[in-house]
Amino acid sequence: MSRRFPPGAMSRRILERKIQDRYHAGHIGTHNALNLFDELIQVAGPSSVRAINCLLTVVGRDCPVLGVSLFNRVARAKVPPHNITYSILVDCCCRAGCLDLGHAAMGHVIKLGFTEAIVNFSHLLKAICAEKKTSYAMDIVLRIMPMFNCVPNIFSYSIVFKGLCNEKRSQEALELIQIMVEDGGCCRPDVVTYSTVIDGLLKEGEVDQAYNLFSEMLRQGVSPNVVTCSSIISGMCKAQSVDKAKEVLQQMFERGILPNITTYNSLIQGYYSLGRCKEVDQIFKEMTINGVQPDIITYNIQMDYLCKSGQCAEARKIFDSMISLGQNPTATTYSILLHGYAMEKSFHDMHCLIDLMVENGISPDHYVYNILISAYAKEEMVGEVMHIFTKMRQQGLNPDAVSYGTVIDLLSRIG
């Protein structure tokens, strides 16, 4: 016996399937979603909620306020929303900056008894932390969520950890990690948790605590990856704690994690900042042994150190060898060498380098020209400065505040 559908049910199901298929294929834009929503809502039934969720997601992604408005039309159409629908609603409220509406929607979710409410809490947590109200977010995770039998997951905790670190409250984040470890529950700190707090501690200058937390992570059996280790090494090098960064590198080798060029660049930068060139040479040897090739950032770091050390000739050799190896210099590369030439008052080399930039398809910007202007201004060469102003305008660049500031300072010095 063939199955009979009520009048219009077949066409509605065809429309629902069409919407879902196009959504999953990524073929629905906001304007199209609004038209499809208008068409579906007139015939919508309980089975329409999945297709409606697809349309709400598309509209809410581009215009969260409009997403909230569409949800109200769904409620009036008496289509029973489920947890995903409310998750979209809470997300739209939060992204539209309407936290009060987000809380109200969240309260409705709880009253309906959705056990998956944790997804909706996460949207609220992100919005609350974005407003620098992480203490309230912590209260939600540690008190309010358990009150409604909603056990926080690691994603909820991660939002709070990020919020605390962004507010420079890494000590509290460190304490919260200890609470999670001592609790021994199913939600334990993972590699993202540890990495977030380590990064926060490093930014606050707490290098020893960051290194101790890294060691604790390893003792807890949480395995870092190359991205985690590189991030930690970078932070330690910026804090001029290169020896501890090298210890992390050793830990990587012991655990079979091969460093990449990002890892090595951080170490090279760190050693150069301390003037420890012999260690840099050793790093380059390790790179060769491990088959890691220098990239443009590596060359820029080398050139920057050499130029600041008064060794522009050596920097130029690296620049030329880089090109011969197929590495295309960036605007940053040219600017580094220009700064070096400016320090040495090598004006001819500066102009030749700018000509080379243009030949290689890189148009000089304000930053590049300001290097020239500053160099000439230091030598009180007013005519050359004004010539650069003219050249900038010919190329469609109006001198900026830095350019004019340099000239005003020059004119005040020469009377």
C-alpha positions as CSV (number, residue, x, y, z in Angstrom):
1,M,0.0,0.0,0.0
2,S,1.5,3.3,-1.0
3,R,2.1,6.0,1.7
4,R,-0.2,9.0,1.4
5,F,0.9,12.5,2.4
6,P,-1.5,15.3,3.3
7,P,-2.1,17.9,0.6
8,G,1.0,20.0,0.2
9,A,3.2,17.7,2.3
10,M,5.1,16.3,-0.6
11,S,5.9,19.7,-2.1
12,R,7.0,20.9,1.4
13,R,9.3,17.9,1.8
14,I,10.8,18.4,-1.6
15,L,11.5,22.1,-0.7
16,E,13.0,21.0,2.6
17,R,15.3,18.6,0.9
18,K,16.3,21.1,-1.8
19,I,17.2,23.7,1.0
20,Q,19.3,21.2,2.9
21,D,21.1,19.9,-0.2
22,R,22.0,23.4,-1.3
23,Y,23.1,24.4,2.2
24,H,25.5,21.5,2.5
25,A,26.8,22.2,-1.0
26,G,27.4,25.9,0.1
27,H,25.1,27.2,-2.7
28,I,22.9,29.5,-0.6
29,G,23.6,33.2,-0.1
30,T,21.8,35.5,2.3
31,H,19.4,37.0,-0.2
32,N,18.5,33.6,-1.6
33,A,18.1,32.2,2.0
34,L,15.6,35.0,2.8
35,N,13.5,34.1,-0.3
36,L,13.6,30.4,0.5
37,F,12.6,31.1,4.1
38,D,9.6,33.1,3.0
39,E,8.6,30.2,0.8
40,L,9.1,27.5,3.4
41,I,7.5,29.3,6.4
42,Q,4.1,29.5,4.6
43,V,3.9,25.7,4.5
44,A,6.2,24.8,7.4
45,G,5.5,21.8,9.6
46,P,7.4,20.0,12.4
47,S,9.8,18.3,9.9
48,S,10.8,21.7,8.5
49,V,13.0,22.6,11.5
50,R,16.2,21.2,9.9
51,A,15.8,23.2,6.7
52,I,14.9,26.3,8.8
53,N,18.1,25.8,10.8
54,C,20.1,25.9,7.6
55,L,18.5,29.1,6.5
56,L,18.8,30.7,9.9
57,T,22.5,29.8,9.9
58,V,23.1,31.5,6.5
59,V,21.2,34.6,7.4
60,G,22.6,34.8,11.0
61,R,26.1,34.5,9.8
62,D,25.9,37.7,7.7
63,C,23.2,39.6,9.6
64,P,22.7,38.3,13.2
65,V,19.9,40.9,13.9
66,L,17.9,39.6,11.0
67,G,18.5,36.1,12.2
68,V,16.8,36.9,15.5
69,S,13.9,38.4,13.6
70,L,13.5,35.2,11.5
71,F,13.5,33.1,14.7
72,N,10.4,35.1,15.9
73,R,8.6,34.2,12.7
74,V,9.5,30.5,13.2
75,A,7.9,30.7,16.7
76,R,4.7,32.3,15.3
77,A,4.6,29.5,12.7
78,K,4.5,27.0,15.5
79,V,7.4,25.0,14.2
80,P,8.9,23.3,17.3
81,P,12.6,24.5,17.5
82,H,15.2,22.1,18.8
83,N,18.5,22.7,20.4
84,I,20.4,23.7,17.2
85,T,17.7,26.3,16.5
86,Y,18.2,27.9,19.9
87,S,22.0,27.6,19.5
88,I,21.7,29.7,16.4
89,L,19.5,32.2,18.2
90,V,21.8,32.6,21.1
91,D,24.8,33.0,18.8
92,C,22.9,35.7,16.8
93,C,21.9,37.6,19.9
94,C,25.5,37.6,21.2
95,R,27.1,38.6,17.9
96,A,24.5,41.4,17.5
97,G,25.7,42.7,20.8
98,C,22.4,41.9,22.5
99,L,23.6,39.9,25.5
100,D,20.4,40.5,27.4
101,L,18.5,38.8,24.6
102,G,21.1,36.1,24.6
103,H,20.5,35.5,28.4
104,A,16.8,35.4,27.8
105,A,17.1,32.9,25.0
106,M,19.4,30.8,27.2
107,G,16.9,30.9,30.0
108,H,14.2,29.6,27.6
109,V,16.5,26.8,26.5
110,I,17.0,25.7,30.2
111,K,13.2,25.8,30.8
112,L,12.6,23.5,27.8
113,G,15.1,21.0,29.3
114,F,17.5,20.7,26.4
115,T,20.3,18.6,27.7
116,E,22.6,19.9,25.0
117,A,22.4,23.4,26.4
118,I,26.2,23.5,26.8
119,V,26.5,24.6,23.1
120,N,24.4,27.7,23.8
121,F,26.4,28.4,27.0
122,S,29.6,28.5,24.8
123,H,28.1,31.2,22.6
124,L,27.3,33.3,25.7
125,L,30.8,32.7,27.2
126,K,32.5,33.9,24.1
127,A,30.4,37.1,24.0
128,I,30.9,37.8,27.7
129,C,34.7,37.3,27.5
130,A,34.8,39.6,24.5
131,E,33.4,42.3,26.7
132,K,36.1,41.7,29.3
133,K,33.7,40.2,31.8
134,T,35.6,37.0,32.3
135,S,34.8,36.8,36.0
136,Y,31.1,36.4,35.1
137,A,32.0,33.8,32.5
138,M,33.9,31.9,35.2
139,D,30.8,32.1,37.4
140,I,28.7,30.5,34.6
141,V,31.2,27.7,34.1
142,L,31.9,26.9,37.8
143,R,28.5,27.6,39.3
144,I,25.5,28.3,37.0
145,M,26.1,25.4,34.5
146,P,26.4,22.7,37.1
147,M,23.3,24.1,38.8
148,F,21.3,23.1,35.7
149,N,23.1,19.7,35.4
150,C,25.0,21.1,32.4
151,V,28.6,19.8,32.8
152,P,31.1,22.2,31.3
153,N,33.3,20.7,28.6
154,I,36.8,21.5,27.7
155,F,35.6,24.0,25.0
156,S,33.8,26.0,27.7
157,Y,36.9,26.0,29.9
158,S,39.0,27.0,26.9
159,I,36.9,30.1,26.4
160,V,37.4,31.1,30.0
161,F,41.1,30.5,29.9
162,K,41.5,32.6,26.8
163,G,39.4,35.4,28.4
164,L,41.5,35.4,31.6
165,C,44.8,35.5,29.6
166,N,43.5,38.3,27.4
167,E,42.8,40.3,30.6
168,K,46.3,39.5,31.9
169,R,45.0,37.3,34.6
170,S,47.2,34.3,33.9
171,Q,47.7,33.6,37.6
172,E,44.0,32.9,38.0
173,A,44.1,30.8,34.8
174,L,47.0,28.8,36.3
175,E,45.0,28.3,39.5
176,L,42.0,27.1,37.5
177,I,44.2,24.5,35.7
178,Q,45.3,23.2,39.1
179,I,41.6,22.9,40.2
180,M,40.8,20.9,37.1
181,V,43.8,18.6,37.6
182,E,43.0,18.0,41.3
183,D,39.3,17.5,40.6
184,G,40.3,14.4,38.5
185,G,37.0,14.6,36.6
186,C,36.3,13.8,33.0
187,C,37.1,17.3,31.9
188,R,40.8,17.7,32.2
189,P,43.2,20.3,30.7
190,D,44.2,19.5,27.1
191,V,47.0,20.8,24.9
192,V,45.0,23.9,24.0
193,T,44.4,24.7,27.6
194,Y,48.0,24.5,28.6
195,S,49.2,26.4,25.5
196,T,46.8,29.2,26.2
197,V,47.9,29.7,29.7
198,I,51.6,29.2,28.9
199,D,51.3,31.9,26.3
200,G,49.5,34.2,28.8
201,L,52.2,33.7,31.4
202,L,54.9,34.5,28.8
203,K,53.2,37.7,27.7
204,E,53.1,38.8,31.4
205,G,56.8,38.0,31.7
206,E,56.4,35.0,34.0
207,V,58.9,32.8,32.1
208,D,59.8,30.4,34.9
209,Q,56.1,29.7,35.6
210,A,55.4,29.2,31.9
211,Y,58.3,26.7,31.7
212,N,57.1,24.9,34.9
213,L,53.6,24.6,33.4
214,F,55.0,23.2,30.2
215,S,56.9,20.6,32.3
216,E,53.7,19.9,34.2
217,M,51.8,19.4,31.0
218,L,54.3,16.7,30.0
219,R,54.0,15.0,33.4
220,Q,50.3,14.9,33.0
221,G,50.7,13.0,29.8
222,V,49.5,15.8,27.6
223,S,51.5,15.6,24.4
224,P,52.3,18.9,22.7
225,N,52.7,19.2,18.9
226,V,55.1,21.3,16.8
227,V,52.7,24.3,16.8
228,T,52.5,24.3,20.6
229,C,56.2,23.9,21.1
230,S,57.0,26.6,18.6
231,S,54.6,29.0,20.3
232,I,56.2,28.4,23.6
233,I,59.7,28.8,22.2
234,S,58.7,32.0,20.5
235,G,57.3,33.4,23.7
236,M,60.4,32.5,25.7
237,C,62.7,34.0,23.1
238,K,60.8,37.2,23.1
239,A,61.2,37.3,26.9
240,Q,65.0,36.8,26.3
241,S,64.9,33.4,28.0
242,V,66.6,31.6,25.1
243,D,68.2,28.9,27.2
244,K,64.9,27.7,28.4
245,A,63.6,27.9,24.9
246,K,66.5,25.6,23.9
247,E,65.4,23.2,26.6
248,V,62.0,23.0,25.1
249,L,63.6,22.3,21.7
250,Q,65.5,19.4,23.4
251,Q,62.2,18.1,24.8
252,M,60.8,18.2,21.2
253,F,63.6,16.0,19.9
254,E,63.2,13.5,22.8
255,R,59.5,13.2,22.0
256,G,60.0,12.8,18.3
257,I,58.6,16.2,17.4
258,L,60.6,17.7,14.6
259,P,61.0,21.5,14.7
260,N,59.9,23.5,11.7
261,I,61.2,26.7,10.3
262,T,59.0,28.8,12.6
263,T,60.7,27.1,15.6
264,Y,64.2,27.8,14.3
265,N,63.3,31.4,13.3
266,S,62.3,32.1,16.9
267,L,65.6,30.8,18.2
268,I,67.6,32.7,15.7
269,Q,65.8,35.9,16.5
270,G,66.3,35.2,20.3
271,Y,70.0,34.5,20.0
272,Y,70.6,37.5,17.7
273,S,68.8,39.8,20.2
274,L,71.3,38.8,22.8
275,G,74.3,39.1,20.4
276,R,75.0,35.3,20.7
277,C,76.0,34.7,17.1
278,K,77.9,31.5,17.7
279,E,74.6,29.9,18.8
280,V,73.0,31.1,15.7
281,D,75.6,29.4,13.6
282,Q,74.9,26.2,15.5
283,I,71.1,26.6,14.8
284,F,71.8,26.8,11.1
285,K,73.9,23.6,11.3
286,E,71.0,21.9,13.0
287,M,68.6,23.1,10.4
288,T,70.8,21.7,7.6
289,I,71.0,18.3,9.4
290,N,67.2,18.2,9.9
291,G,66.5,19.2,6.3
292,V,64.8,22.5,7.3
293,Q,65.4,25.3,4.7
294,P,65.6,29.0,5.6
295,D,62.6,31.0,4.5
296,I,62.1,34.7,3.8
297,I,61.7,35.4,7.6
298,T,65.0,33.7,8.3
299,Y,66.8,35.9,5.8
300,N,65.0,39.0,7.1
301,I,66.2,38.3,10.7
302,Q,69.8,37.8,9.5
303,M,69.8,40.9,7.4
304,D,68.2,43.0,10.2
305,Y,70.9,41.9,12.7
306,L,73.7,42.6,10.2
307,C,72.4,46.0,9.2
308,K,72.0,47.1,12.9
309,S,75.5,45.9,13.5
310,G,76.9,48.1,10.7
311,Q,77.5,45.2,8.3
312,C,75.3,46.2,5.4
313,A,77.8,44.7,2.9
314,E,77.2,41.2,4.5
315,A,73.5,41.9,4.6
316,R,73.6,42.7,0.9
317,K,75.4,39.3,0.2
318,I,72.5,37.5,1.9
319,F,70.0,39.6,-0.1
320,D,71.7,38.6,-3.4
321,S,72.1,35.0,-2.4
322,M,68.5,34.8,-1.4
323,I,67.4,36.0,-4.9
324,S,69.8,33.5,-6.5
325,L,68.1,30.7,-4.5
326,G,64.7,31.7,-5.8
327,Q,63.4,33.6,-2.7
328,N,61.6,36.7,-3.7
329,P,62.4,39.6,-1.3
330,T,59.3,41.3,0.3
331,A,58.8,45.0,1.0
332,T,60.0,44.2,4.6
333,T,63.2,42.8,3.2
334,Y,63.9,45.9,1.1
335,S,63.0,48.1,4.1
336,I,65.5,46.3,6.3
337,L,68.3,46.9,3.8
338,L,67.2,50.5,3.3
339,H,67.5,51.1,7.0
340,G,71.0,49.7,7.0
341,Y,72.0,52.0,4.1
342,A,70.4,54.9,5.8
343,M,72.5,54.3,8.9
344,E,75.6,54.2,6.8
345,K,74.5,57.3,4.8
346,S,74.7,55.3,1.6
347,F,72.2,57.4,-0.4
348,H,73.2,56.1,-3.8
349,D,72.7,52.5,-2.6
350,M,69.3,53.5,-1.2
351,H,68.1,54.9,-4.5
352,C,69.4,51.9,-6.4
353,L,67.6,49.5,-4.1
354,I,64.3,51.4,-4.5
355,D,64.8,51.2,-8.3
356,L,65.2,47.5,-7.9
357,M,62.0,47.3,-5.8
358,V,60.1,48.9,-8.7
359,E,61.7,46.6,-11.3
360,N,60.6,43.6,-9.2
361,G,57.0,44.8,-9.0
362,I,57.0,46.2,-5.5
363,S,55.8,49.8,-5.2
364,P,57.5,51.9,-2.5
365,D,55.0,52.9,0.2
366,H,55.0,55.7,2.8
367,Y,57.2,53.6,5.1
368,V,59.9,53.2,2.4
369,Y,59.9,56.9,1.5
370,N,60.0,57.9,5.1
371,I,63.2,56.0,5.5
372,L,64.7,58.2,2.7
373,I,63.2,61.4,4.1
374,S,64.5,60.7,7.6
375,A,68.0,59.9,6.3
376,Y,68.2,63.1,4.3
377,A,66.7,65.1,7.1
378,K,69.4,64.0,9.5
379,E,72.0,65.4,7.1
380,E,69.9,68.6,6.7
381,M,69.6,68.1,3.0
382,V,66.4,70.1,2.4
383,G,66.5,70.0,-1.4
384,E,66.6,66.2,-1.4
385,V,63.8,65.9,1.1
386,M,61.6,68.2,-1.1
387,H,62.5,66.2,-4.2
388,I,61.3,63.0,-2.5
389,F,58.0,64.8,-1.6
390,T,57.6,65.6,-5.3
391,K,58.4,62.0,-6.3
392,M,55.9,60.6,-3.9
393,R,53.1,62.8,-5.3
394,Q,54.0,61.8,-8.8
395,Q,53.5,58.2,-7.8
396,G,50.1,59.0,-6.3
397,L,51.3,59.0,-2.6
398,N,50.6,62.0,-0.5
399,P,53.1,62.5,2.3
400,D,51.7,61.3,5.6
401,A,52.0,62.7,9.2
402,V,55.4,61.1,9.7
403,S,56.8,62.7,6.5
404,Y,55.5,66.2,7.5
405,G,56.7,65.7,11.1
406,T,60.2,65.0,9.9
407,V,60.2,68.0,7.6
408,I,58.9,70.3,10.4
409,D,61.6,69.1,12.7
410,L,64.2,69.7,10.0
411,L,63.1,73.2,9.3
412,S,63.0,74.1,13.0
413,R,66.6,72.9,13.3
414,I,68.0,74.9,10.4
415,G,66.0,78.0,11.3
